[in-house]
Amino acid sequence: MLVMLVPIPFSASATGSSTTLMSKYFCHHADPDGQARVGVLFTAARWTGEPVNAEPGKCSEISWHDLSDLPADIVSYIRAGLLAYTRNDAFSLDGWPALA
């Protein structure tokens, strides 16, 4: 399976394509400085148009990657969410201390 790494809030304007998205996976992330955020990953069953990076100031690149060969510099909570997707988990944690 290939995935496209796209910042969803900007997906239509950033990619020049129209998609039908379904919210599928959530990742609760903690930055090293203590800031928390929730990453929401979506699946797209279909889309129209050819994706392009129409907002390079907000997105470094848009590219297709095999889930078994993600880029080394991918944001950690995106990686955690995608790996949760491969396990069919709906939720994952990233950056939180392990529970004893």
HELIX and SHEET records of a PDB file:
HELIX    1   1 ILE A    8  PHE A   10  5                                   3    
HELIX    2   2 SER A   11  THR A   15  1                                   5    
HELIX    3   3 SER A   76  THR A   86  1                                  11    
SHEET    1   A 2 LEU A   2  MET A   4  0                                        
SHEET    2   A 2 TRP A  64  ASP A  66 -1                                        
SHEET    1   B 3 ALA A  36  THR A  48  0                                        
SHEET    2   B 3 SER A  18  ALA A  30 -1                                        
SHEET    3   B 3 PHE A  91  ASP A  94  1                                        
END                                                                             
